[in-house]
Each structure stands twice: as structure tokens, then as C-alpha cells.
Amino acid sequence: MRDRLAALLAPLVSDLGLELWEIEYNSRAGGGLLRLYIDSAAGITIEDCERVSRAVSAVLDADDPIAGEYTLEVSSPGLDRVLRTREHFARFVGAQVRLETTAPIEGRKRFSGRLAKVGADEIELELDDRTVTIALPKVHKARLIASV
């Protein structure tokens, strides 16, 4: 469902001068929850969220890609944002990240360190004592570590 929603909504959000960073959908009794995270180099304002919410609501009502009732939320991805795509990682080379892999690498699945390099299909993460290379398809989840 994520890919279909991204294909439908990313161009619309882009036309508003923003980037569709992430999509989450959770179905539950009584109605689901669709969360869109948007971003821009200038940051995100409440007005940006409102503009995207109005535009996206109209498209979702017309296309009806989600069966049943759901609530739409639009917000910024925040300082500890999820990193999912190669482009996400590339944007934050040099930042501190925390990630979990789908299978153990060098005997472990959880890593925390500085994102040193992003290749075509892998990343390099500098740990305290070494650098580890992780194939992007092996990343189960990753987040920036917010430094405030």
C-alpha cells in the first residue's frame, strides 16, 4: 500500500514545493490512521501541513485507495526522523544514526554510529572502533539520532 500511496501523493506534495518524506498506515478497529511526513530545506510550518492535508484529502477522496474509514495526519518527520531510502541516507552523511538490520552483521543486528558514506546500494557506518558496511536491503529500520 505504501508504494501505491507514494506514487499517488509524492507528485502532489512536490507540486506544493515540499517533499513527501515518509508514509505510515495503521489499520485498526473503528478506522485506520494514515500519517504523512513532509519536509523541505526551509523546514515545515503548520501552514505547510494544512496545505498538504487539504490537497491530499481531495486526491484520496477522488481515488479512494484506502478501504473504510481512516484519519489523515500530516506533520514534519522531526529531528529523529526515519531513514528509509538511499536518498534519505545520502542527505544525512556525517550525521549520527541508529539502525537495526534484518540479519546479524558481524554478530549483531543493532548499530549506532556516524553515517560515513552512501554508495549505490550500501552505507558505511563508523562505530567507535571500526567501520561497518551494510547493504541497504539489509536495513530493517534506521533513524537519525537527534542532537539538540
Backbone as a chain_set.jsonl record, in Angstrom:
{"seq": "MRDRLAALLAPLVSDLGLELWEIEYNSRAGGGLLRLYIDSAAGITIEDCERVSRAVSAVLDADDPIAGEYTLEVSSPGLDRVLRTREHFARFVGAQVRLETTAPIEGRKRFSGRLAKVGADEIELELDDRTVTIALPKVHKARLIASV", "coords": {"N": [[0.824, -1.189, 0.0], [2.009, 1.207, 0.715], [3.727, 1.905, -1.427], [1.883, 2.401, -3.499], [0.445, 4.569, -2.422], [2.55, 6.403, -2.163], [3.263, 6.793, -4.862], [0.968, 8.021, -5.739], [0.742, 10.314, -4.095], [3.254, 11.66, -3.75], [4.0, 13.249, -6.088], [2.05, 15.27, -5.917], [2.591, 16.484, -3.432], [5.14, 17.386, -4.0], [4.543, 19.26, -6.002], [3.59, 21.233, -4.387], [5.851, 22.295, -3.441], [7.218, 20.868, -1.562], [8.564, 17.935, 0.135], [7.63, 14.565, 0.161], [8.29, 12.722, 2.8], [7.883, 10.367, 4.321], [5.533, 7.663, 4.71], [3.044, 6.317, 6.73], [0.796, 3.759, 7.532], [-1.673, 2.578, 9.59], [-3.922, 0.147, 10.275], [-6.866, -0.234, 12.171], [-9.395, -1.222, 14.538], [-12.425, 0.486, 14.087], [-11.418, 2.378, 12.392], [-8.659, 3.419, 10.366], [-5.296, 4.872, 10.519], [-3.652, 7.235, 8.72], [-0.556, 8.511, 8.236], [1.324, 11.171, 7.065], [4.524, 12.304, 6.443], [6.161, 15.261, 5.878], [8.667, 17.322, 4.285], [11.061, 20.006, 3.921], [13.764, 22.066, 2.756], [13.649, 24.489, 4.026], [12.337, 23.93, 6.318], [9.323, 22.906, 8.09], [6.088, 24.221, 8.358], [3.06, 24.848, 10.245], [1.178, 25.763, 8.473], [2.115, 24.638, 6.093], [1.583, 21.941, 6.59], [-1.209, 22.052, 6.753], [-1.869, 22.871, 4.115], [-0.952, 20.654, 2.638], [-2.538, 18.653, 3.761], [-5.149, 19.43, 2.975], [-4.914, 19.303, 0.134], [-4.123, 16.632, -0.279], [-6.26, 15.249, 0.892], [-8.33, 15.771, -0.908], [-7.433, 14.387, -3.198], [-7.24, 11.77, -2.188], [-9.917, 11.304, -1.544], [-11.038, 11.313, -4.114], [-9.607, 9.267, -5.476], [-9.704, 7.113, -3.74], [-7.938, 5.097, -2.367], [-7.756, 3.708, 0.012], [-9.545, 1.433, 1.8], [-12.509, 1.833, 3.684], [-12.937, 3.71, 6.788], [-10.66, 6.277, 7.858], [-8.169, 8.253, 9.535], [-6.428, 11.171, 8.637], [-3.198, 12.383, 9.117], [-0.793, 14.952, 8.99], [2.56, 15.848, 9.173], [5.813, 17.113, 10.234], [8.859, 15.235, 9.752], [10.499, 15.35, 11.947], [13.333, 15.665, 14.258], [14.516, 13.232, 14.851], [14.176, 11.598, 12.63], [12.931, 8.966, 10.486], [14.947, 6.999, 8.376], [14.782, 5.739, 5.239], [15.14, 5.425, 2.443], [17.733, 5.376, -0.14], [18.244, 8.004, -0.837], [17.41, 9.356, 1.456], [19.4, 8.533, 3.303], [21.686, 9.552, 1.985], [21.311, 12.29, 2.183], [21.945, 12.786, 4.807], [24.639, 12.212, 5.351], [27.348, 12.047, 7.524], [25.927, 12.482, 9.804], [24.733, 11.269, 13.012], [23.427, 8.041, 13.4], [21.024, 5.509, 14.214], [20.507, 2.119, 13.769], [18.841, -0.93, 12.757], [19.378, -4.177, 11.576], [18.165, -6.645, 9.193], [19.251, -9.133, 9.459], [21.925, -10.613, 11.374], [25.04, -8.845, 11.324], [28.404, -9.202, 11.456], [27.876, -10.469, 13.846], [25.915, -8.978, 15.162], [22.813, -7.075, 15.302], [22.004, -4.498, 15.836], [23.076, -1.186, 15.478], [24.907, 1.81, 16.109], [26.115, 4.864, 15.122], [28.279, 7.09, 13.188], [27.134, 8.123, 10.073], [29.008, 7.478, 7.45], [29.364, 7.148, 4.678], [27.556, 6.794, 1.612], [26.727, 4.478, -0.73], [25.809, 3.073, -3.943], [24.141, 0.927, -3.256], [24.621, 0.463, -0.59], [25.655, 1.373, 2.758], [28.125, 3.035, 4.782], [28.998, 2.825, 8.09], [30.431, 4.465, 10.737], [31.634, 3.177, 13.607], [32.531, 3.155, 17.12], [34.956, 1.731, 17.211], [35.476, 0.735, 14.675], [34.667, 0.552, 11.125], [31.67, -0.303, 9.557], [30.144, -1.929, 6.814], [26.996, -1.879, 5.354], [24.502, -3.388, 3.525], [21.893, -1.723, 1.852], [19.353, -3.073, 1.441], [19.413, -4.728, 3.658], [18.879, -3.177, 5.841], [16.674, -2.881, 8.375], [15.307, -1.011, 10.02], [15.929, 2.465, 10.467], [17.078, 5.444, 12.037], [17.694, 8.937, 12.477], [19.85, 10.171, 15.009], [18.833, 12.417, 17.19], [20.394, 15.457, 17.828], [20.473, 17.786, 20.124]], "CA": [[0.0, 0.0, 0.0], [2.889, 2.368, 0.81], [4.198, 2.287, -2.762], [0.765, 2.987, -4.243], [0.185, 5.901, -1.861], [3.685, 7.273, -2.515], [3.139, 7.143, -6.275], [-0.186, 8.908, -5.867], [0.836, 11.549, -3.325], [4.546, 12.359, -3.842], [3.983, 14.352, -7.065], [1.19, 16.33, -5.4], [3.342, 17.183, -2.38], [6.229, 18.064, -4.707], [3.96, 20.435, -6.654], [3.405, 22.253, -3.347], [7.184, 22.761, -3.056], [7.641, 20.11, -0.389], [8.962, 16.55, -0.122], [6.957, 13.521, 0.936], [9.402, 12.012, 3.43], [7.517, 9.029, 4.797], [4.111, 7.339, 4.821], [2.702, 5.226, 7.647], [-0.629, 3.46, 7.615], [-2.008, 1.576, 10.603], [-5.36, -0.141, 10.323], [-7.318, -0.641, 13.495], [-10.848, -1.237, 14.68], [-13.006, 1.818, 14.146], [-10.818, 3.262, 11.395], [-7.207, 3.426, 10.312], [-4.579, 6.133, 10.669], [-2.684, 7.492, 7.654], [0.341, 9.613, 8.6], [2.257, 11.622, 6.049], [5.579, 13.175, 6.951], [6.628, 16.115, 4.79], [9.886, 18.047, 4.636], [11.635, 20.962, 2.97], [15.021, 22.637, 3.246], [13.318, 25.64, 4.875], [11.575, 23.472, 7.479], [7.891, 22.717, 7.883], [5.22, 25.035, 9.211], [1.678, 24.355, 10.389], [0.502, 26.102, 7.218], [2.504, 23.614, 5.117], [0.815, 20.723, 6.923], [-2.601, 22.298, 6.379], [-1.958, 22.863, 2.641], [-0.806, 19.274, 2.177], [-3.709, 17.917, 4.222], [-6.275, 19.765, 2.095], [-4.666, 18.797, -1.216], [-4.099, 15.171, -0.23], [-7.621, 14.79, 1.184], [-9.104, 15.812, -2.151], [-6.971, 13.299, -4.06], [-7.621, 10.498, -1.565], [-11.37, 11.157, -1.701], [-11.33, 11.008, -5.518], [-9.003, 7.999, -5.89], [-10.159, 6.126, -2.744], [-7.014, 3.96, -2.301], [-7.834, 3.054, 1.317], [-10.91, 0.992, 2.075], [-13.017, 2.129, 5.021], [-12.675, 4.984, 7.456], [-9.31, 6.499, 8.383], [-7.82, 9.622, 9.895], [-5.214, 11.652, 7.978], [-2.339, 13.307, 9.866], [0.353, 15.439, 8.221], [3.49, 16.53, 10.071], [7.243, 17.073, 9.935], [9.457, 13.984, 10.213], [11.175, 15.568, 13.223], [14.793, 15.582, 14.317], [14.915, 11.823, 14.9], [13.411, 11.062, 11.503], [13.188, 7.667, 9.88], [15.702, 6.961, 7.122], [14.327, 4.53, 4.557], [15.641, 5.315, 1.073], [19.122, 5.784, -0.378], [18.262, 9.466, -0.819], [17.353, 9.767, 2.869], [20.724, 8.346, 3.893], [22.63, 10.458, 1.33], [21.088, 13.643, 2.69], [22.44, 12.922, 6.173], [26.01, 11.744, 5.541], [28.011, 12.792, 8.598], [25.057, 12.507, 10.987], [24.658, 10.086, 13.865], [22.236, 7.249, 13.147], [20.816, 4.238, 14.918], [19.788, 1.252, 12.85], [18.704, -2.352, 13.02], [19.426, -4.927, 10.325], [17.257, -7.787, 9.097], [20.022, -10.304, 9.877], [23.167, -10.171, 12.024], [26.254, -8.492, 10.596], [29.475, -9.283, 12.441], [27.333, -10.959, 15.106], [24.928, -8.102, 15.798], [21.773, -6.501, 14.449], [21.796, -3.088, 16.188], [24.267, -0.365, 15.319], [24.774, 3.246, 16.333], [27.371, 5.491, 14.746], [28.238, 8.18, 12.222], [26.934, 7.716, 8.689], [30.221, 7.971, 6.798], [29.332, 7.107, 3.217], [26.411, 6.128, 1.0], [27.005, 4.002, -2.081], [24.624, 2.777, -4.758], [23.225, 0.025, -2.549], [25.135, 0.185, 0.741], [26.115, 2.504, 3.556], [29.21, 2.78, 5.715], [28.702, 3.389, 9.395], [31.606, 4.499, 11.606], [31.365, 2.864, 15.004], [33.626, 3.614, 17.975], [36.218, 1.023, 16.992], [35.636, 0.261, 13.304], [33.643, 0.943, 10.156], [30.919, -1.458, 9.058], [29.4, -1.705, 5.578], [25.691, -2.531, 5.441], [23.703, -3.291, 2.298], [20.618, -1.052, 2.131], [18.229, -4.006, 1.634], [19.54, -5.385, 4.968], [18.475, -2.247, 6.896], [15.273, -3.085, 8.755], [14.854, 0.334, 10.369], [17.013, 3.404, 10.778], [16.664, 6.786, 12.452], [18.717, 9.885, 12.914], [19.919, 10.408, 16.441], [18.656, 13.866, 17.349], [21.393, 16.118, 18.677], [19.932, 19.109, 20.47]], "C": [[0.876, 1.263, 0.0], [3.332, 2.847, -0.568], [3.092, 2.946, -3.583], [0.468, 4.399, -3.74], [1.303, 6.87, -2.22], [3.591, 7.719, -3.972], [2.02, 8.146, -6.504], [0.08, 10.288, -5.264], [2.151, 12.325, -3.469], [4.541, 13.481, -4.885], [3.141, 15.542, -6.59], [1.926, 17.166, -4.348], [4.492, 17.969, -3.009], [5.729, 19.328, -5.412], [3.712, 21.572, -5.668], [4.749, 22.779, -2.836], [7.752, 22.041, -1.85], [8.023, 18.695, -0.81], [8.142, 15.619, 0.765], [8.048, 12.62, 1.492], [9.052, 10.571, 3.762], [6.002, 8.892, 4.853], [3.97, 6.187, 5.805], [1.201, 5.016, 7.572], [-0.826, 2.339, 8.615], [-3.51, 1.374, 10.578], [-5.689, -0.606, 11.735], [-8.839, -0.592, 13.535], [-11.366, 0.193, 14.789], [-12.393, 2.804, 13.172], [-9.313, 3.282, 11.495], [-6.632, 4.815, 10.528], [-3.528, 6.218, 9.567], [-1.876, 8.709, 8.07], [1.267, 9.901, 7.433], [3.262, 12.542, 6.72], [6.141, 13.94, 5.763], [7.855, 16.891, 5.252], [10.208, 19.068, 3.563], [12.904, 21.525, 3.594], [14.764, 23.794, 4.207], [12.613, 25.228, 6.167], [10.092, 23.412, 7.145], [7.111, 23.564, 8.876], [3.848, 24.361, 9.325], [0.916, 24.625, 9.091], [0.846, 25.099, 6.123], [1.692, 22.338, 5.338], [-0.647, 20.878, 6.513], [-2.786, 22.247, 4.865], [-1.895, 21.442, 2.103], [-2.04, 18.462, 2.56], [-4.911, 18.17, 3.31], [-6.102, 19.149, 0.702], [-4.733, 17.268, -1.261], [-5.499, 14.616, 0.021], [-8.457, 14.746, -0.089], [-8.717, 14.657, -3.074], [-7.38, 11.944, -3.496], [-9.129, 10.254, -1.686], [-11.719, 10.744, -3.128], [-10.826, 9.621, -5.907], [-9.421, 6.828, -4.997], [-9.247, 4.897, -2.635], [-7.078, 3.175, -0.984], [-9.291, 2.708, 1.593], [-11.294, 1.375, 3.502], [-12.628, 3.505, 5.53], [-11.212, 5.071, 7.893], [-9.151, 7.973, 8.71], [-6.514, 9.966, 9.196], [-4.491, 12.615, 8.903], [-1.167, 13.678, 8.975], [1.259, 16.191, 9.184], [4.91, 16.473, 9.521], [7.809, 15.733, 10.4], [10.242, 14.13, 11.522], [12.686, 15.398, 13.141], [15.289, 14.148, 14.301], [14.201, 11.026, 13.81], [13.871, 9.678, 11.057], [13.996, 7.876, 8.601], [15.334, 5.653, 6.436], [14.991, 4.358, 3.19], [17.109, 5.715, 0.986], [19.244, 7.302, -0.295], [18.193, 10.011, 0.607], [18.737, 9.678, 3.499], [21.72, 9.356, 3.313], [22.509, 11.884, 1.861], [21.731, 13.869, 4.063], [23.805, 12.279, 6.408], [26.681, 12.656, 6.571], [27.203, 12.83, 9.884], [25.16, 11.203, 11.773], [23.344, 9.358, 13.588], [22.221, 6.003, 14.031], [20.038, 3.359, 13.951], [19.794, -0.191, 13.322], [18.67, -3.051, 11.674], [18.463, -6.112, 10.371], [17.926, -9.078, 9.558], [21.324, -9.812, 10.511], [24.291, -9.88, 11.029], [27.346, -8.429, 11.656], [28.912, -9.617, 13.827], [26.328, -10.063, 15.803], [23.96, -7.514, 14.785], [21.546, -5.017, 14.714], [23.121, -2.339, 16.145], [23.937, 1.094, 15.591], [26.122, 3.872, 16.018], [27.156, 6.603, 13.745], [28.106, 7.607, 10.817], [28.068, 8.32, 7.865], [30.101, 8.076, 5.294], [28.075, 6.377, 2.762], [26.796, 5.775, -0.43], [25.707, 3.744, -2.823], [23.631, 1.9, -4.018], [23.737, -0.371, -1.166], [25.518, 1.473, 1.449], [27.314, 2.059, 4.384], [28.907, 3.536, 6.99], [29.959, 3.307, 10.243], [31.171, 4.278, 13.04], [32.541, 3.368, 15.834], [34.969, 3.01, 17.583], [36.452, 0.54, 15.561], [34.54, 0.845, 12.407], [32.979, -0.33, 9.651], [30.149, -1.041, 7.814], [28.118, -2.523, 5.647], [24.941, -2.308, 4.131], [22.351, -2.677, 2.644], [19.441, -2.02, 2.269], [18.263, -4.732, 2.986], [19.138, -4.469, 6.122], [16.99, -2.445, 7.165], [14.641, -1.756, 9.141], [16.048, 1.173, 10.766], [16.418, 4.758, 11.117], [17.89, 7.65, 12.693], [18.707, 9.922, 14.43], [19.898, 11.921, 16.612], [19.729, 14.41, 18.275], [20.896, 17.543, 18.916], [20.797, 19.789, 21.48]], "O": [[0.532, 2.263, -0.631], [3.319, 4.045, -0.849], [3.334, 3.932, -4.28], [0.265, 5.316, -4.536], [1.041, 8.028, -2.544], [3.815, 8.889, -4.281], [2.123, 9.018, -7.368], [-0.303, 11.307, -5.839], [2.151, 13.547, -3.321], [5.033, 14.571, -4.596], [3.496, 16.694, -6.842], [1.885, 18.396, -4.376], [4.781, 19.091, -2.593], [6.416, 20.35, -5.418], [3.634, 22.735, -6.061], [4.794, 23.6, -1.919], [8.663, 22.543, -1.191], [7.83, 18.304, -1.961], [7.984, 15.856, 1.962], [8.66, 11.847, 0.755], [9.841, 9.661, 3.51], [5.281, 9.876, 5.02], [4.695, 5.196, 5.719], [0.429, 5.975, 7.552], [-0.216, 1.276, 8.499], [-4.278, 2.303, 10.826], [-4.895, -1.277, 12.394], [-9.479, 0.006, 12.67], [-10.796, 1.01, 15.511], [-12.81, 3.961, 13.129], [-8.754, 3.175, 12.586], [-7.359, 5.794, 10.695], [-2.628, 5.382, 9.488], [-2.42, 9.801, 8.239], [1.907, 9.003, 6.886], [2.893, 13.446, 7.471], [6.548, 13.346, 4.765], [8.062, 17.095, 6.449], [9.696, 19.004, 2.445], [13.091, 21.465, 4.809], [15.57, 24.05, 5.102], [12.324, 26.072, 7.015], [9.664, 23.813, 6.063], [7.428, 23.617, 10.064], [3.535, 23.425, 8.588], [0.103, 23.806, 8.662], [-0.012, 24.741, 5.315], [1.181, 21.739, 4.391], [-1.251, 19.943, 5.987], [-3.747, 21.652, 4.378], [-2.675, 21.062, 1.23], [-2.531, 17.667, 1.758], [-5.607, 17.232, 2.921], [-7.031, 18.548, 0.162], [-5.326, 16.69, -2.171], [-5.88, 13.612, -0.581], [-9.204, 13.794, -0.317], [-9.588, 14.02, -3.666], [-7.818, 11.067, -4.24], [-9.561, 9.123, -1.905], [-12.603, 9.912, -3.33], [-11.529, 8.876, -6.591], [-9.483, 5.687, -5.454], [-9.719, 3.771, -2.792], [-6.508, 2.088, -0.887], [-10.157, 3.582, 1.616], [-10.484, 1.251, 4.42], [-12.074, 4.335, 4.809], [-10.603, 4.063, 8.253], [-9.898, 8.823, 8.226], [-5.593, 9.15, 9.163], [-5.094, 13.557, 9.418], [-0.609, 12.825, 8.285], [0.802, 17.063, 9.923], [5.168, 15.865, 8.483], [7.29, 15.149, 11.351], [10.608, 13.127, 12.135], [13.237, 15.037, 12.101], [16.374, 13.875, 13.788], [13.695, 9.929, 14.047], [15.026, 9.289, 11.229], [13.752, 8.816, 7.845], [15.552, 4.576, 6.992], [15.366, 3.244, 2.826], [17.66, 6.312, 1.912], [20.218, 7.827, 0.245], [18.841, 11.008, 0.927], [19.197, 10.619, 4.147], [22.507, 9.947, 4.052], [23.507, 12.595, 1.972], [22.026, 15.004, 4.435], [24.107, 11.85, 7.522], [26.587, 13.881, 6.489], [27.734, 13.172, 10.94], [25.613, 10.179, 11.261], [22.28, 9.977, 13.545], [23.25, 5.529, 14.513], [19.035, 3.788, 13.381], [20.607, -0.611, 14.145], [18.017, -2.585, 10.74], [18.01, -6.525, 11.438], [17.251, -10.009, 9.997], [21.775, -8.706, 10.213], [24.46, -10.58, 10.031], [27.228, -7.692, 12.635], [29.397, -9.121, 14.844], [25.924, -10.355, 16.929], [24.237, -7.458, 13.587], [20.944, -4.339, 13.881], [24.134, -2.781, 16.688], [22.824, 1.551, 15.334], [27.147, 3.471, 16.57], [26.028, 7.016, 13.477], [28.865, 6.723, 10.42], [28.087, 9.524, 7.611], [30.666, 8.986, 4.687], [27.591, 5.465, 3.433], [27.144, 6.642, -1.231], [24.634, 4.152, -2.378], [22.421, 2.094, -4.131], [23.345, -1.406, -0.627], [25.683, 2.521, 0.825], [27.497, 0.871, 4.653], [28.599, 4.728, 6.972], [30.501, 2.221, 10.454], [30.436, 5.081, 13.615], [33.467, 3.96, 15.278], [35.996, 3.688, 17.617], [37.513, -0.007, 15.263], [33.626, 1.529, 12.867], [33.654, -1.316, 9.354], [29.576, 0.047, 7.757], [28.148, -3.713, 5.959], [24.77, -1.173, 3.687], [21.728, -3.074, 3.629], [18.596, -1.812, 3.139], [17.251, -5.288, 3.413], [19.06, -4.921, 7.264], [16.153, -2.207, 6.294], [13.566, -1.409, 8.651], [17.034, 0.681, 11.316], [15.396, 5.165, 10.564], [18.962, 7.168, 13.058], [17.665, 9.726, 15.056], [20.838, 12.614, 16.223], [19.945, 13.889, 19.369], [20.905, 18.382, 18.015], [20.501, 20.911, 21.891]]}, "num_chains": 1, "name": "protein.A"}
